[in-house]
Amino acid sequence: MCGIAGFSNFNENFLNNEKFFKDILDNMQNSLKRRGKDANGIYLDKNFGGAHARLSIRDLSENGNQPMIKTINNNSYIIVYNGEIYNTEELKKDLQNKGYIFTTTTDTEVILYLFIEYKEKCVNFLNGIFAFCIYDTKNENVYLFRDRVGIKPLFYTIENNTLVFGSEPKALFKHPIITPTIDINSLKQILGIGPARISGNGVFKNIYEINPGHFGIFNKYGFKEQMYWELKSNYHTDNYEQTVEKVSFLVRDAIEKQLVSDVDICTFLSGGIDSSIVTAVSSNYLNKLGKKLNTFSFDFKENDIYFKSNSFQPERDKPYVDIMLKAYDLNHNYLECNEEELIDLLYKAVDAKDLPGMADVDASMLYFCSLVSNKNKVALTGECADEIFGGYPWFYREDLLNSNSFPWSKNMETRELFLTEDLKQNLKLKEYSLENYEKSIKNTPYLDGETEEERKRREISYLNIKWFMATLLERMDRMSMYNGLEARVPFADHRIIEYLWNVPWHMKYKNNVEKSLLREATKDLLPKELLNRKKSPYPKTYNPNYEKLLKNELTSIINNNNSPINNLIDKNKVLAFIEQPANYDKPWFGQLMSGPQLMAYFIQINYWLKKYNLSI
C-alpha cells in the first residue's frame, strides 16, 4: 500500500526546467510519506511526472519500487500504483501464456502488463483495492483508475492545462499552481452533509476525485471520466439454501484471498460478528500454515465505569472479544485510549484526512492504528458488512427507512445549532441535504415490476453503498495509512456487493433479525453467544472528563477573536450548549456522533480553516 502523485501537461516541456519539476515531485511524494515509509521514487519526462511513496507488502526487494516502467515495441508505459490485487496469480498466468516475462513478484507489474495487453479494459479483470496512474508515452494519454467502490482514494484537479493528481489533497497542494480554497458549496458539504462527501467532489474548490468504478483519461484534448462498473439489478433466482451457500463461499473466499502478503497480517477483533467472522476465517487459514493470527480490540479507559447503554449502542464489546479468545487460539492485544489523548488526536485526524471528519471516532481509530502498526503492516477489518447485509437500524426501522432523507443524518437541527442566523439562511442546509438525497435516489437501478417496498429497499441499500460506506472507507484509509498500516476490507469485495445487491430483503432479515443471512452463512465459525449478538457500533468514550475537556477546548477557541470558526457561529448559542449536559442518544450523523461529537466536529472545523488559511 502506498501513496501516489503526479502531474501532466501536453503544452509544456517539463525537461526544460528539470530540477524545478523534480523538486515538485519530491515535495508531493514527501507529503505522502506516511502512506509509504519504505521507499520512494519519481519519474519525469517532457509531459508527465509521477511520484510514489512505498509501503512494502509484496516483493519486499527493490524490484517492487515505483514508478515502474515497461517498454514494448518502442512504447514506454509508466505506472504509479496504490493498492492490492487479490487475483494476481491468476492474472499473471494468463499474461505469461501470452508471452509476458515477469521480473518481480509484485501486482504492480501484473497491472502494467495487463494494461499493455487490454488497455483501459484491464480494470475489469482486477479483484482488489486500487488507485493507479498509467502514462502511455506513444499515445500521449494519462489514465487514472480507481477501484469499484472507492476503497483507495484518488484526487485530481486541472489548472492551466495541467493535470495534478494524488492519493490525498495534501499532495495536490504541493504543486505551486494549486492553492487550497473553499467556496459556499464547500461550507454546505462540511456543515450540511459532513463528514460525508459528495462523490467525485473533494470539498476544496476545484478539487475532484475519480469516482468509484470510474477511470479518467487526460491528453492534449482535455480530460474525460468514464464509468466501467456500477450496480446492476437482476432478479434473484437462488432459493434461500442456495443463497446461504453462495454467501458462505463468497465471504470465506474474499477473506482468504485478502490474506496474501509477504508480511504478517492481523485482524481487528471488535467482538461484533463481522470482525469475528474475518478473524475466524483468517485464523483457520493461518493455522494450516503453522502460524498464529495477531488480533487487536479497541476500547476506552474506564469505559467499564462510565459506559451508558442506549438504543444505538446497547452493550460493551469486551465480553464478546473474550468469547472469541476462548474459541480461537489468537495472539490478542487489548488497546485502550484515554480522553486526554483524544483531544490532541482530533487535530492529527484532520492532518490525516485534510478535512474535518468523524471527530473522536476518527481520532481514536488514528490512535489505535498507530499502535497496531508497531506490530503489523496489514490488517483485515469487518468494515462494510452492515451496508451490504443490512445491519443498520435504518434498514429495518420504519421511521428511518421512510424518512425521505439521509437516515444517518436526519437530525438537521443539531447540525445548525451553533450557526449564526444569517449563515443558516444563506446555506439552507436542509434543502441542500434533501437535494443531494433526491439526486442519489434518482440514480438507483430499480427492476421493472418491483413493489414500492422493494424499491425503497433498493434505495436504502444504494444510499448506504454510495454514501455511508464511502465515508467509513475514507475514514479507514486515512487513519490507517497515516500510520503506514494497510487496512483491507473483505466484505467490500465487489463479488459480494454484486450478489447481495439482488438478494431480497426477506432473506437478509429472516425472522426479523438483522444480518440473519450472514449469520446463517457463517454459523459454523462463531460461538453461539456471539452469533446471536445484536449489532453494536464502534466504541466511543462515555467518560464525563472527555466532555469537560471538549467544552474547555471549544470555549478557548471561541474566546479567541482570531479563531476562524467565529465567522460561522453564534457564540452565545455555543456557550448555552456547553452549559448543558451532552445528549448521547440523538446522533446527528451515523450512530455515534451526538452532543460531544458536535463540539469535537466544530473544533476540527476551526483547525481545518486555520491550517489551510481558508475563508469565503
C-alpha positions as CSV (number, residue, x, y, z in Angstrom):
1,M,0.0,0.0,0.0
2,C,1.3,3.4,-0.9
3,G,0.8,7.0,-1.9
4,I,0.9,8.2,-5.5
5,A,1.1,11.7,-7.0
6,G,2.0,13.4,-10.2
7,F,1.2,15.9,-13.0
8,S,0.9,16.2,-16.7
9,N,0.7,18.9,-19.3
10,F,1.0,18.4,-23.1
11,N,1.6,22.1,-23.8
12,E,4.8,22.3,-21.8
13,N,8.1,20.5,-21.7
14,F,9.0,19.8,-18.1
15,L,12.6,18.8,-19.0
16,N,13.3,22.4,-19.9
17,N,13.2,23.1,-16.2
18,E,14.0,19.7,-14.9
19,K,15.2,20.5,-11.4
20,F,12.2,22.7,-10.7
21,F,9.7,19.9,-11.6
22,K,11.6,17.2,-9.9
23,D,11.6,19.2,-6.7
24,I,7.8,19.4,-7.1
25,L,7.6,15.7,-7.4
26,D,9.8,15.2,-4.3
27,N,7.6,17.6,-2.3
28,M,4.4,15.7,-3.5
29,Q,6.0,12.4,-2.6
30,N,7.2,13.7,0.8
31,S,3.7,14.9,1.7
32,L,2.5,11.2,1.4
33,K,5.5,9.6,3.1
34,R,3.3,8.4,6.0
35,R,1.4,6.3,3.5
36,G,4.6,4.6,2.5
37,K,7.8,4.8,4.5
38,D,9.8,2.0,3.0
39,A,10.9,3.5,-0.3
40,N,10.2,6.4,-2.7
41,G,10.7,7.3,-6.3
42,I,10.0,9.8,-9.0
43,Y,9.8,9.9,-12.8
44,L,9.9,12.9,-15.1
45,D,9.7,13.3,-18.8
46,K,8.7,16.2,-21.0
47,N,4.9,15.9,-20.5
48,F,4.5,13.7,-17.3
49,G,5.8,13.4,-13.8
50,G,5.0,10.7,-11.3
51,A,5.9,10.2,-7.6
52,H,5.5,7.2,-5.3
53,A,5.8,6.5,-1.6
54,R,6.0,2.8,-1.0
55,L,4.8,0.6,1.9
56,S,6.4,-2.8,1.1
57,I,3.8,-5.6,1.3
58,R,4.7,-7.8,-1.6
59,D,8.1,-8.4,-3.2
60,L,10.0,-6.6,-0.4
61,S,13.1,-6.2,-2.5
62,E,13.9,-3.0,-4.5
63,N,12.4,-4.7,-7.6
64,G,9.0,-3.6,-6.3
65,N,9.9,0.1,-6.2
66,Q,7.9,2.6,-8.3
67,P,7.4,4.3,-10.6
68,M,7.7,1.2,-12.7
69,I,8.5,1.4,-16.4
70,K,8.0,-1.1,-19.2
71,T,9.0,-0.6,-22.8
72,I,7.4,-2.8,-25.5
73,N,7.6,-2.1,-29.3
74,N,9.3,1.2,-28.6
75,N,6.4,2.4,-26.5
76,S,7.1,3.1,-22.8
77,Y,4.4,2.7,-20.1
78,I,4.9,4.2,-16.6
79,I,2.8,3.3,-13.6
80,V,2.4,4.7,-10.0
81,Y,0.0,2.5,-8.1
82,N,-1.6,2.3,-4.6
83,G,-3.4,-0.9,-3.7
84,E,-3.6,-4.7,-3.6
85,I,-4.8,-7.0,-6.3
86,Y,-6.0,-10.3,-4.8
87,N,-6.2,-12.3,-8.0
88,T,-2.7,-11.5,-9.1
89,E,-1.5,-15.1,-9.6
90,E,-4.4,-16.0,-11.9
91,L,-3.8,-12.9,-14.0
92,K,-0.1,-13.5,-14.1
93,K,-0.6,-17.0,-15.5
94,D,-2.8,-15.6,-18.3
95,L,-0.2,-13.0,-19.1
96,Q,2.7,-15.4,-19.1
97,N,0.7,-17.6,-21.6
98,K,0.6,-14.5,-23.8
99,G,4.4,-14.2,-23.7
100,Y,4.9,-11.6,-21.0
101,I,8.1,-12.1,-18.9
102,F,8.0,-11.0,-15.2
103,T,11.0,-9.7,-13.3
104,T,9.2,-9.1,-10.0
105,T,6.5,-10.8,-7.9
106,T,4.6,-7.6,-7.5
107,D,1.0,-6.9,-8.5
108,T,2.3,-3.6,-9.9
109,E,3.9,-5.4,-12.8
110,V,0.8,-7.5,-13.4
111,I,-1.3,-4.4,-13.7
112,L,1.1,-2.7,-16.1
113,Y,1.3,-5.7,-18.4
114,L,-2.5,-6.1,-18.1
115,F,-2.9,-2.6,-19.3
116,I,-0.4,-3.1,-22.2
117,E,-2.5,-6.1,-23.3
118,Y,-6.0,-4.8,-22.7
119,K,-5.7,-1.0,-22.4
120,E,-8.4,0.6,-20.3
121,K,-10.4,-2.7,-20.2
122,C,-7.6,-4.1,-17.9
123,V,-9.6,-2.8,-14.9
124,N,-12.4,-5.2,-15.5
125,F,-10.0,-8.1,-14.7
126,L,-8.9,-6.8,-11.3
127,N,-10.2,-8.1,-7.9
128,G,-8.8,-5.7,-5.3
129,I,-8.4,-2.3,-4.0
130,F,-6.6,0.2,-6.1
131,A,-5.9,3.7,-7.4
132,F,-3.3,4.0,-10.1
133,C,-2.0,6.2,-12.9
134,I,-0.5,4.9,-16.2
135,Y,1.2,7.1,-18.7
136,D,1.2,5.8,-22.3
137,T,4.0,7.7,-23.9
138,K,3.4,6.9,-27.5
139,N,-0.3,7.7,-27.5
140,E,0.2,10.6,-25.0
141,N,-2.6,9.5,-22.7
142,V,-2.6,9.7,-18.9
143,Y,-5.0,7.3,-17.3
144,L,-6.3,7.5,-13.7
145,F,-8.1,4.3,-12.4
146,R,-10.0,3.8,-9.2
147,D,-11.4,0.6,-7.7
148,R,-15.1,-0.3,-8.0
149,V,-16.3,1.0,-4.6
150,G,-13.6,3.6,-3.9
151,I,-11.6,1.9,-1.2
152,K,-8.5,3.6,-2.3
153,P,-8.5,7.4,-2.9
154,L,-7.5,9.3,-6.0
155,F,-7.9,13.1,-6.1
156,Y,-7.2,15.5,-9.0
157,T,-7.5,19.0,-10.4
158,I,-6.8,20.7,-13.7
159,E,-5.3,24.2,-13.7
160,N,-3.6,26.0,-16.6
161,N,-3.9,22.8,-18.8
162,T,-2.0,20.9,-16.1
163,L,-3.5,17.8,-14.5
164,V,-2.4,17.3,-10.9
165,F,-3.3,14.2,-9.0
166,G,-2.6,12.4,-5.7
167,S,-3.8,9.9,-3.2
168,E,-4.7,12.8,-0.9
169,P,-5.5,16.5,-1.4
170,K,-2.3,17.5,0.5
171,A,-0.2,16.1,-2.3
172,L,-2.0,18.4,-4.8
173,F,-1.3,21.4,-2.7
174,K,2.4,20.8,-3.0
175,H,2.2,21.8,-6.7
176,P,2.9,25.6,-6.9
177,I,-0.1,26.3,-9.1
178,I,-2.6,24.7,-6.7
179,T,-3.8,26.6,-3.6
180,P,-6.4,25.3,-1.1
181,T,-9.5,27.4,-1.3
182,I,-13.2,26.9,-0.4
183,D,-16.5,28.4,-1.6
184,I,-20.1,28.4,-0.4
185,N,-20.5,24.8,-1.7
186,S,-17.6,23.7,0.4
187,L,-19.3,25.0,3.6
188,K,-22.5,23.4,2.6
189,Q,-20.8,20.0,2.4
190,I,-18.9,20.4,5.7
191,L,-21.9,21.7,7.6
192,G,-24.8,20.1,5.8
193,I,-23.7,16.5,5.0
194,G,-20.3,16.2,6.6
195,P,-18.4,14.1,7.5
196,A,-19.8,12.6,4.3
197,R,-18.8,14.0,1.0
198,I,-20.4,14.2,-2.5
199,S,-18.8,11.5,-4.6
200,G,-16.3,13.0,-7.0
201,N,-16.0,16.2,-5.0
202,G,-13.0,17.0,-2.8
203,V,-14.8,19.8,-0.8
204,F,-11.9,22.2,-1.6
205,K,-12.8,24.4,-4.5
206,N,-11.9,22.8,-7.9
207,I,-10.6,19.6,-6.2
208,Y,-12.2,16.5,-7.5
209,E,-11.7,12.7,-7.2
210,I,-12.1,9.9,-9.6
211,N,-15.5,8.4,-8.8
212,P,-15.6,4.8,-7.6
213,G,-15.9,2.4,-10.6
214,H,-14.5,5.0,-13.0
215,F,-11.3,6.0,-14.8
216,G,-10.2,9.2,-16.3
217,I,-8.2,9.9,-19.4
218,F,-6.1,13.1,-19.8
219,N,-4.4,14.2,-23.1
220,K,-3.9,17.2,-25.3
221,Y,-7.7,17.3,-26.0
222,G,-8.6,17.6,-22.3
223,F,-10.0,15.3,-19.6
224,K,-12.9,12.9,-19.6
225,E,-14.1,10.4,-17.0
226,Q,-15.8,7.1,-17.9
227,M,-17.7,4.5,-15.8
228,Y,-16.5,0.9,-16.0
229,W,-18.6,-0.6,-13.1
230,E,-21.9,0.1,-11.5
231,L,-24.5,-1.9,-9.5
232,K,-26.9,-3.8,-11.8
233,S,-30.3,-5.0,-10.7
234,N,-31.4,-8.5,-11.7
235,Y,-34.0,-11.0,-10.5
236,H,-32.6,-13.2,-7.7
237,T,-33.2,-16.8,-8.8
238,D,-31.4,-18.7,-6.0
239,N,-33.6,-20.1,-3.2
240,Y,-32.7,-19.5,0.4
241,E,-30.5,-22.5,0.9
242,Q,-28.6,-21.7,-2.3
243,T,-28.2,-18.1,-1.3
244,V,-26.8,-19.1,2.1
245,E,-24.3,-21.4,0.4
246,K,-23.2,-18.8,-2.1
247,V,-22.8,-16.2,0.6
248,S,-20.8,-18.6,2.7
249,F,-18.4,-19.3,-0.2
250,L,-18.1,-15.6,-1.2
251,V,-17.3,-14.4,2.3
252,R,-14.7,-17.0,3.0
253,D,-13.1,-16.8,-0.4
254,A,-12.9,-13.0,-0.2
255,I,-11.2,-13.2,3.3
256,E,-8.7,-15.9,2.2
257,K,-7.8,-14.0,-1.0
258,Q,-7.0,-11.0,1.1
259,L,-4.6,-12.9,3.3
260,V,-2.0,-12.8,0.5
261,S,1.1,-10.9,1.7
262,D,4.8,-11.1,2.2
263,V,4.5,-9.6,5.7
264,D,2.5,-10.8,8.7
265,I,-1.3,-10.0,8.7
266,C,-3.5,-9.2,11.7
267,T,-7.2,-8.5,12.2
268,F,-9.3,-6.0,14.1
269,L,-11.4,-8.0,16.5
270,S,-14.2,-5.8,17.9
271,G,-16.4,-8.5,19.3
272,G,-19.0,-8.0,16.7
273,I,-20.0,-10.7,14.2
274,D,-18.3,-9.0,11.2
275,S,-14.8,-8.8,12.6
276,S,-15.2,-12.1,14.3
277,I,-16.0,-13.8,11.0
278,V,-12.9,-12.2,9.4
279,T,-10.9,-13.3,12.4
280,A,-12.2,-16.9,12.4
281,V,-11.5,-17.5,8.7
282,S,-8.1,-15.8,8.9
283,S,-7.1,-17.8,12.0
284,N,-8.2,-21.1,10.4
285,Y,-6.2,-20.3,7.2
286,L,-3.0,-19.3,9.0
287,N,-3.2,-22.3,11.4
288,K,-2.9,-24.5,8.4
289,L,0.3,-22.7,7.6
290,G,1.5,-23.2,11.1
291,K,1.0,-19.5,12.0
292,K,-1.0,-17.8,14.8
293,L,-3.0,-14.7,14.0
294,N,-2.4,-11.4,15.7
295,T,-5.7,-9.6,16.7
296,F,-6.5,-6.2,18.2
297,S,-9.5,-4.9,20.0
298,F,-10.2,-1.2,20.9
299,D,-11.8,0.4,23.9
300,F,-11.5,3.5,26.1
301,K,-10.1,3.6,29.6
302,E,-12.7,3.4,32.3
303,N,-15.5,2.6,29.9
304,D,-16.4,-0.2,32.2
305,I,-17.3,2.5,34.7
306,Y,-18.8,5.2,32.5
307,F,-20.4,3.2,29.7
308,K,-24.1,4.3,29.0
309,S,-26.3,1.8,27.2
310,N,-28.5,3.4,24.6
311,S,-30.6,2.4,21.6
312,F,-27.7,2.6,19.2
313,Q,-25.0,1.1,21.5
314,P,-26.7,-1.3,23.9
315,E,-23.7,-3.1,25.3
316,R,-19.9,-3.2,25.5
317,D,-17.7,-5.2,23.2
318,K,-15.0,-6.7,25.5
319,P,-17.1,-9.7,26.9
320,Y,-17.6,-10.9,23.3
321,V,-13.9,-10.5,22.4
322,D,-13.2,-12.7,25.4
323,I,-15.6,-15.3,24.0
324,M,-13.7,-15.4,20.7
325,L,-10.4,-15.8,22.5
326,K,-11.8,-19.0,24.2
327,A,-12.9,-20.3,20.8
328,Y,-9.7,-19.5,18.8
329,D,-6.0,-19.5,19.6
330,L,-5.0,-15.9,18.9
331,N,-2.2,-13.5,19.8
332,H,-4.6,-10.9,21.1
333,N,-3.9,-7.3,22.1
334,Y,-6.3,-5.1,24.1
335,L,-5.7,-1.5,23.2
336,E,-7.1,1.5,25.1
337,C,-7.2,5.2,24.6
338,N,-7.8,7.9,27.2
339,E,-9.8,11.1,26.8
340,E,-6.7,13.4,27.1
341,E,-5.1,11.7,24.0
342,L,-8.4,12.1,22.1
343,I,-8.3,15.9,22.3
344,D,-4.9,16.1,20.7
345,L,-5.8,13.5,18.1
346,L,-8.7,15.5,16.9
347,Y,-6.2,17.7,15.2
348,K,-4.0,14.9,13.8
349,A,-7.1,13.3,12.3
350,V,-7.7,16.5,10.3
351,D,-4.0,16.3,9.2
352,A,-4.6,12.8,8.1
353,K,-7.8,13.4,6.2
354,D,-7.2,17.0,5.1
355,L,-10.8,17.6,6.2
356,P,-12.9,17.6,9.4
357,G,-14.1,14.0,9.9
358,M,-15.9,11.8,12.3
359,A,-14.5,13.6,15.3
360,D,-13.3,11.3,18.1
361,V,-14.3,8.2,16.0
362,D,-11.6,9.2,13.6
363,A,-9.2,10.3,16.3
364,S,-9.4,7.1,18.3
365,M,-9.1,5.0,15.1
366,L,-6.0,7.0,14.2
367,Y,-4.5,6.2,17.7
368,F,-5.3,2.6,17.6
369,C,-3.9,2.2,14.1
370,S,-0.6,3.8,15.3
371,L,-0.4,1.1,17.9
372,V,-1.3,-1.8,15.5
373,S,1.3,-0.5,13.0
374,N,4.0,-1.2,15.6
375,K,3.4,-4.9,15.2
376,N,1.8,-5.3,11.8
377,K,1.7,-3.7,8.4
378,V,-1.5,-5.3,7.2
379,A,-4.9,-5.6,9.0
380,L,-8.2,-7.1,7.9
381,T,-11.3,-5.5,9.2
382,G,-15.0,-6.2,9.3
383,E,-15.9,-2.9,7.7
384,C,-18.8,-2.7,5.1
385,A,-20.8,-5.8,6.2
386,D,-23.5,-3.6,7.7
387,E,-24.0,-1.7,4.5
388,I,-24.2,-4.8,2.3
389,F,-26.1,-7.2,4.6
390,G,-28.5,-4.6,6.1
391,G,-27.2,-4.2,9.7
392,Y,-28.1,-0.6,10.5
393,P,-31.3,0.5,12.1
394,W,-32.4,2.4,9.0
395,F,-32.7,-0.8,7.1
396,Y,-35.5,-2.1,9.3
397,R,-36.8,0.7,11.4
398,E,-39.8,2.1,9.5
399,D,-39.4,5.7,10.7
400,L,-35.8,5.8,9.4
401,L,-36.5,3.8,6.3
402,N,-39.2,6.1,5.2
403,S,-37.6,9.4,6.4
404,N,-37.1,10.6,2.8
405,S,-33.7,11.9,3.8
406,F,-30.3,10.5,4.6
407,P,-31.3,8.4,7.5
408,W,-27.9,8.6,9.2
409,S,-28.1,12.4,9.0
410,K,-31.7,13.1,9.8
411,N,-31.2,15.4,12.7
412,M,-30.5,18.6,10.8
413,E,-31.5,20.9,13.8
414,T,-28.4,19.8,15.7
415,R,-26.2,20.5,12.7
416,E,-27.4,24.1,12.6
417,L,-27.3,24.6,16.4
418,F,-24.2,26.7,16.6
419,L,-24.6,28.7,13.3
420,T,-25.5,32.3,13.0
421,E,-29.0,33.0,11.8
422,D,-27.6,34.8,8.7
423,L,-25.5,31.8,7.8
424,K,-28.3,29.4,8.3
425,Q,-30.5,31.4,5.9
426,N,-27.7,31.6,3.4
427,L,-26.7,28.0,3.4
428,K,-30.1,26.4,3.6
429,L,-28.6,23.1,4.8
430,K,-31.9,21.2,4.9
431,E,-32.6,22.0,1.3
432,Y,-29.0,21.2,0.3
433,S,-29.1,17.8,2.0
434,L,-32.5,17.0,0.5
435,E,-31.3,18.0,-2.9
436,N,-28.3,15.5,-2.7
437,Y,-30.6,12.8,-1.3
438,E,-33.1,13.1,-4.1
439,K,-30.3,13.2,-6.7
440,S,-28.9,10.0,-5.4
441,I,-32.3,8.3,-5.2
442,K,-32.9,9.0,-8.9
443,N,-29.8,7.0,-9.8
444,T,-31.0,3.9,-8.0
445,P,-31.2,1.0,-10.5
446,Y,-34.7,-0.4,-10.0
447,L,-36.2,-3.5,-11.6
448,D,-39.4,-3.4,-13.6
449,G,-42.3,-4.7,-11.6
450,E,-40.9,-4.1,-8.1
451,T,-43.3,-3.1,-5.4
452,E,-43.0,0.2,-3.7
453,E,-41.5,-1.5,-0.6
454,E,-38.9,-3.3,-2.8
455,R,-38.0,0.0,-4.5
456,K,-37.5,1.5,-1.0
457,R,-35.2,-1.3,-0.1
458,R,-33.2,-0.7,-3.3
459,E,-32.9,3.0,-2.4
460,I,-31.7,2.5,1.2
461,S,-29.1,-0.1,0.0
462,Y,-27.9,2.3,-2.8
463,L,-27.6,5.2,-0.4
464,N,-25.6,3.1,2.1
465,I,-23.1,1.9,-0.5
466,K,-22.7,5.3,-2.2
467,W,-22.7,7.5,0.8
468,F,-22.3,5.9,4.3
469,M,-20.0,3.1,3.3
470,A,-17.9,5.6,1.3
471,T,-17.5,7.7,4.4
472,L,-16.4,4.8,6.5
473,L,-14.0,3.6,3.8
474,E,-12.4,7.0,3.7
475,R,-12.0,7.1,7.4
476,M,-10.4,3.7,7.4
477,D,-8.0,4.5,4.6
478,R,-6.8,7.9,6.0
479,M,-6.5,6.8,9.7
480,S,-4.7,3.6,8.9
481,M,-2.4,4.9,6.1
482,Y,-1.4,7.9,8.2
483,N,0.3,5.3,10.3
484,G,1.7,3.1,7.5
485,L,-0.9,0.4,8.1
486,E,-2.7,-1.2,5.2
487,A,-6.4,-1.9,6.1
488,R,-8.2,-4.5,3.9
489,V,-12.0,-4.8,3.8
490,P,-13.0,-8.3,2.6
491,F,-16.8,-7.6,2.8
492,A,-16.3,-4.9,0.2
493,D,-15.2,-7.5,-2.4
494,H,-17.2,-6.5,-5.5
495,R,-18.5,-10.0,-6.0
496,I,-20.2,-9.9,-2.5
497,I,-21.6,-6.5,-3.3
498,E,-22.9,-7.5,-6.7
499,Y,-24.6,-10.7,-5.3
500,L,-26.1,-9.2,-2.2
501,W,-27.4,-6.2,-4.1
502,N,-30.1,-8.5,-5.7
503,V,-30.8,-10.7,-2.7
504,P,-34.3,-9.9,-1.4
505,W,-34.8,-8.3,2.0
506,H,-36.7,-11.2,3.5
507,M,-33.6,-13.4,3.0
508,K,-31.3,-10.8,4.7
509,Y,-33.7,-10.1,7.6
510,K,-35.2,-13.6,8.2
511,N,-37.2,-13.8,11.5
512,N,-36.7,-10.0,11.9
513,V,-33.0,-10.5,12.8
514,E,-30.6,-8.0,11.2
515,K,-27.9,-9.7,9.0
516,S,-29.6,-13.0,9.6
517,L,-28.3,-14.2,6.2
518,L,-24.7,-13.5,7.1
519,R,-25.2,-15.2,10.5
520,E,-26.7,-18.3,8.8
521,A,-23.9,-18.5,6.3
522,T,-21.1,-18.4,9.0
523,K,-22.8,-20.1,11.9
524,D,-20.1,-22.8,12.0
525,L,-17.4,-20.2,12.6
526,L,-18.7,-18.4,15.6
527,P,-19.7,-19.2,19.2
528,K,-23.4,-19.2,19.7
529,E,-23.4,-16.2,22.1
530,L,-21.6,-14.1,19.6
531,L,-23.5,-15.4,16.6
532,N,-26.8,-14.1,18.2
533,R,-25.4,-10.8,19.4
534,K,-27.2,-7.7,18.4
535,K,-25.2,-5.2,16.4
536,S,-23.2,-2.6,18.5
537,P,-21.2,0.0,16.6
538,Y,-17.6,1.1,17.0
539,P,-16.9,2.1,20.7
540,K,-16.6,5.6,22.0
541,T,-15.8,7.1,25.4
542,Y,-18.5,7.9,27.9
543,N,-16.1,9.4,30.4
544,P,-17.5,12.7,31.6
545,N,-14.0,14.1,31.7
546,Y,-13.9,13.9,27.9
547,E,-17.0,16.1,27.6
548,K,-15.4,18.5,30.1
549,L,-12.2,18.7,28.0
550,L,-14.1,19.3,24.8
551,K,-16.1,22.1,26.5
552,N,-12.8,23.7,27.7
553,E,-11.2,23.4,24.3
554,L,-14.2,24.8,22.4
555,T,-14.6,27.7,24.9
556,S,-11.0,28.6,24.5
557,I,-11.4,28.6,20.7
558,I,-14.5,30.8,20.6
559,N,-13.0,33.2,23.1
560,N,-10.1,33.8,20.8
561,N,-11.1,36.6,18.4
562,N,-8.7,35.2,15.8
563,S,-10.4,31.8,15.6
564,P,-11.9,31.4,12.0
565,I,-14.8,29.5,13.4
566,N,-16.2,32.7,14.9
567,N,-17.2,33.8,11.5
568,L,-19.7,30.9,11.3
569,I,-21.1,30.5,14.8
570,D,-23.2,32.4,17.3
571,K,-21.0,32.5,20.4
572,N,-24.0,32.7,22.7
573,K,-25.6,29.6,21.2
574,V,-22.3,27.7,21.7
575,L,-21.9,28.8,25.3
576,A,-25.5,27.9,26.1
577,F,-24.9,24.4,24.6
578,I,-21.7,24.0,26.6
579,E,-23.6,24.7,29.9
580,Q,-26.0,21.8,29.2
581,P,-25.3,18.1,29.8
582,A,-24.4,16.3,26.5
583,N,-27.0,14.2,24.8
584,Y,-25.7,10.7,23.8
585,D,-28.9,9.2,22.4
586,K,-29.7,11.7,19.5
587,P,-26.9,11.3,16.9
588,W,-26.7,13.8,14.1
589,F,-24.5,11.6,12.0
590,G,-24.5,7.8,12.0
591,Q,-25.0,6.1,15.3
592,L,-22.1,7.6,17.3
593,M,-21.9,11.3,16.6
594,S,-24.1,13.1,19.2
595,G,-23.6,16.0,21.6
596,P,-19.9,15.6,22.4
597,Q,-19.1,14.9,18.8
598,L,-20.8,18.1,17.7
599,M,-18.3,20.1,19.8
600,A,-15.4,18.0,18.6
601,Y,-16.5,18.5,15.0
602,F,-16.5,22.2,15.3
603,I,-13.1,22.1,16.9
604,Q,-11.9,20.2,13.9
605,I,-13.6,22.7,11.5
606,N,-11.8,25.6,13.2
607,Y,-8.4,23.8,12.9
608,W,-9.1,23.0,9.2
609,L,-10.0,26.6,8.4
610,K,-6.9,27.8,10.2
611,K,-4.5,25.1,8.8
612,Y,-5.3,25.9,5.2
613,N,-5.9,29.6,5.7
614,L,-9.4,29.2,4.4
615,S,-12.1,31.9,4.1
616,I,-15.2,32.7,2.0
